[in-house]
Amino acid sequence: MVIAMSEGKTTIQLTEATRDRLYKLKFRRTYDQFLNELCDLYEVEEKKNQGI
């Protein structure tokens, strides 16, 4: 069975400048992996700031 790459995924709209910045930061990871790591870091920081 062939599963389409887009199954369960969506697209986001970015400017070229933002896309280029993300590309430089995500070294050897997919955008999905990189954005999940970024979300994890954000959530940790939010929890820390709520504890202040």
C-alpha positions, -999 to 999 in steps of 0.1 A, spaced: 0 0 0 13 34 -10 7 62 15 7 98 1 33 120 17 7 146 25 -15 122 44 -22 136 78 -2 168 70 -11 203 61 7 233 46 17 267 60 23 299 41 57 315 47 75 344 30 107 334 12 128 352 38 112 332 66 116 299 47 153 307 41 158 315 78 141 282 88 162 263 63 194 276 79 183 266 114 169 231 107 202 216 97 197 179 88 161 177 101 128 178 84 107 209 88 83 188 108 110 176 132 124 211 136 91 227 143 82 200 168 115 207 186 107 244 185 72 239 200 87 217 227 112 245 237 85 271 237 63 250 260 92 245 284 98 282 285 61 290 290 60 266 320 91 283 334 76 318 330 43 308 346 62 296 377 77 331 382 
